[in-house]
Structures are given as C-alpha cells and as structure tokens.
Amino acid sequence: MKIINKKTVSALIFAASFATLGAELHKPNRIVELGFEAEAGASNNYFSAKEFMVKDLVIDLQKIASEIPDHGWRAELFDREKVSFNLNFGERFRLGFFAGLDASGYINVGKELFEFLGEGNQIGESDSVELNGYFDVFLDAGVSFRTKIRDFGISISPSYYVPLIYMPSTTATAEWRTNADGSMYAKASADVRVYSGVDLRRWMDSDAYDSEDNPELNEQIEEALRNGGFDFSLAVEHPIFGKWLEVGGFARIPIIPGTLKYEANRTVSAYIESEGLLKILEDKTPEKDWDAGEWEYSETSHKIYRPLRFGAEAAFRPFGSWLTFRPMIALVMRDPYSSESREVYHEHSLDATLSLLNILSLTVGTAYLNRSYVHHAILAINARVLEIDAGIALRSPDFTKSFMGSGASASLGVKIGF
C-alpha cells in the first residue's frame, strides 16, 4: 500500500509540474463558459468596527485629533458587477463578450476639523478645513479577442461605456475664529455639482418636475445609452525561462468620451457670529444665517472619460503549477485628459495561489488598489462544469488600519460551462 501511495503522489506531482509547460497568465478552465462576478466594499482610514461594538461607546475627540493622519479622514466605497460569455478554442482563438457596472467614490475631511473639535483653536487665530469628495458610476459592454503569434499571447478588447452619474472632485470649505473677548464667528460653504445621464429632478424634486415638458424616462435612458464613449484595451504576454515565468503588459486607453446631458447643482452656506457668553446671557441672540439653497437643474453636454490604466504583471511558478506567484504594478489616471480634475496614482499587488490539480485553490494576497490597501483571500472550487470563487478582504486607505477592521469587501464569482 505504501508503494502505491508513493507512486500515486509522484504521478500527481509530475502531472502538476508538466501542466506548467502550457501555463499562461490567465488560462481558462472551460471551452464554453458563462460567468458572473460581483465585488463590493467600503473602508476608512481611522475608525474600526470593533470601536463601535461596545456596550458603552466613548468618543475621545482629543485622541481622534492626535491620531487622524495629516491628510485627514478618508472613506471610500465601490461596487462592481460583470457578466461574461467566453469561447475558448485553443490558444489561437478565444472570443468573449462582457457587460458590467462599476461604481466608486470617496470623501476626505481635513484634519483641521478634528483638531478644532478635540483641542479648540488659539485665541485670535483663525483656521479652516476642506472636505473633498468624488463619485462616478459607469456601465460598459464589449468584446475581447485573444490569439497567439509565435510565443506572444495578444489580447484586444474594445469597449463601449456609458457614464450614468458623475460627481467631479467637490470641495466644501469651513473657517472659524475665536477672540479674547469671547466672541467668535464661523462660516461654511459647499458647491455640489452632479452630472447624470437622466434628469435627476424626477427623483430629487418630483414636485417641480413637469413630465409633460420633459422626455419620458425611457427616452432619456435610450439617449443616455447613445451618448456613451469608447475605449480600447490591449494586453501582451510572453513566457520566459522555460515557461516557468510568464510576463505581460496591459493598457486601457480611453479614446472617445461619454456625454452626460443633465446637470444638478446646489450651493449650501452657513454663517454664525457671537459676541460672547455675557452677551448671550443678556439675551442677545447670535447673528446667524443658513442657506440650504435649492437644486438647480439644467441641460448640458459634459464629457467624461473612463480612467486610463496601464501596467505590467507576471506569473511565477518556481515549483510547478501547484504554486503561482502573481505580482502586478500599474499607473492610473482618472479624468486623464482634464488639466483641472486629473488624478494620478499607482496600484500594485502580489498574490500567491495554491492549487490542487486545478480543482481546489486558495489565493492570498496583498495589494494597493483604487488608493486603498487590500489584504484578501479567495477560495475557488472548480468542478469543470461549475466553478465558484468566494473571497473576503480587509481594506483601508491607511496601511496600518487595513489590518484592524477599518473596512472590508467581499467577492463572488460563478462560472458554468464545459
């Protein structure tokens, strides 16, 4: 029995190692495949879930003020879904069709606000704080084609994308001052601007929306779908060192912008001035003003591109296909052709996948994606006709907090075929 077990184990190891000779960066498991993928999450760079899961909640403003990072408090969220249908007829002909949704956003509150709440400010000195935010939602659909020329795998993927909602980087400001006589003043203002593919007045101000003078929702949706943009993705990979190492490069280049026809904007402002505690005791009401403003709606023609992204990745299998290391590095440009709102940041990741005969696999990795640190684990069960991938991750815009429950995400993938 021992001899049989040794032979069996040796044969399995040999088979797993031999499979590496046909290795690729992302090798399909089925000839015909229908797939669905979803991932969503949220995080921040300071507060963790365990701090709020206590019987007696204590908020120490001084502690928060001293520990908040210099660039302030940041929170982010995202949601992605994708459906795909793929035909994989060998290395030289792979054709796929896909459609999906991608939503992401963030908010950043300056450290000065937390310092004011926790420590106050110096008499006779003024201070200010900024709050920034961004949000967008895209639909996309496209086709992908992969072939092999000599030892190079080449993939191309034109995509048609439709912007649904876009809130450009918005800044709210607040400032305050306290004086030696006890008087103080504070003021704040924010200009919120939202672009959309359909008229948001239908939901945000239904009383003012005249359906007789505006297109029906179905007409607006059809027009929004016609106002999409176009981008082009290209990927090239090549095996080196006897195919134990596969390297590749990728790029997604936006070419034609999508157009958002509707705009909603609102300006909010507040002001308060007090002459001191003694005046208040004399029943002198502090001077104050609050203007919540009203949403103003108009038609526009706002152009928006999806982010430009390019980088390099690799698959390293030093001991055969049962263990694969996957490093990746990329550069991302949001609003790439706008000198005013362009944002540039890098991304990187390193994954390690343990695979048992391509039936059961576990991937663990660490990454910096969409300006957040992510540490994830993905368990995949591949029964040939059905594959299920389930993953969880800890995440945060702050590296240390990403290990402490300041955010999380979950993913699920289901693929069927033969």
Disulfide bonds with the S-S distance in Angstrom:
none
